């Protein structure tokens, strides 16, 4: 069955097609939700709510662009809605012990990390930093879009991204070398 046939069958409410589409996308979309939500249970809740919304919205899908990208956007929005309910997206200056902690350390070419290690570092970021970093660096949204999605100013989005990068770089500099060479990412 082609992707178009599968989507059409899901749009008609066929349970087998819906199960197949869920099984194809659930793992990837759960990882999207996990980037925004610290607790696995929250990410799973966002995933299920996102799939329910996606199945209801299938008649509006116009087969323009990537279907996976369309579903990803739904999952990001569901994750953000749940995140707003569970965590504060603002960070105060008291979150830092010293003002010099905000200084940006230049990234070196040899700063490498396994994907799991990077995701763990991202999960440690304050919710606002983590959210803006994910939306900008991983999802590819611009600051104007992020500001609209989160109800913040563009300047706040830029500031939170800068502070997230600085915090990640500082934490990276204190990390031991990667455990293996597979699945290595550069920041």
Residue pairs with C-beta under 8 A, 6 or more apart in sequence:
1 9
1 17
1 20
3 67
4 63
6 17
6 20
6 21
7 21
7 58
7 61
7 63
7 67
9 16
9 17
10 17
10 18
10 21
10 55
10 58
11 58
11 59
11 61
18 55
22 51
25 68
25 71
26 47
26 51
28 68
29 47
29 50
29 51
29 71
29 72
29 75
30 43
30 44
30 47
32 72
32 75
32 76
32 79
33 42
33 43
33 44
33 46
33 47
33 50
33 75
33 78
33 79
34 40
34 43
34 119
34 123
35 79
35 119
35 122
35 130
35 134
35 138
36 43
36 46
36 76
36 79
36 80
36 83
36 130
36 131
36 134
37 43
37 46
37 79
37 82
37 83
37 86
38 87
38 123
42 82
42 86
43 79
45 82
46 75
46 78
46 79
46 81
46 82
47 75
47 78
49 78
49 82
50 71
50 74
50 75
50 77
50 78
50 79
53 74
53 78
54 71
54 74
57 74
61 67
61 70
72 139
76 135
76 139
77 149
80 131
80 149
80 150
83 89
83 127
83 131
87 127
88 127
88 128
89 127
89 128
89 131
89 150
89 152
90 128
91 126
91 128
91 129
91 160
91 163
95 126
96 102
101 166
101 167
101 170
102 163
102 166
103 166
104 162
104 165
104 166
104 169
105 166
105 169
105 170
105 173
106 169
107 169
107 187
109 186
111 169
111 172
111 173
111 186
111 187
112 178
112 184
112 185
112 186
113 121
113 172
113 175
113 178
113 184
113 185
113 186
113 187
114 178
114 179
114 180
114 182
114 183
114 184
114 185
115 183
115 184
115 185
116 183
117 175
117 178
118 185
118 187
121 168
121 171
121 172
121 175
122 130
122 133
122 134
122 168
123 130
124 171
125 133
125 164
125 167
125 168
128 160
129 160
129 161
129 163
129 164
129 167
130 164
131 150
131 160
132 146
132 150
132 157
132 160
132 161
132 164
133 160
133 161
133 164
133 165
133 168
135 141
135 145
135 146
135 149
135 150
136 142
136 143
136 146
136 157
136 161
137 161
141 149
143 154
143 157
143 158
143 161
144 154
146 152
146 157
147 153
147 154
147 156
147 157
150 157
152 160
168 187
169 187
172 187
178 184
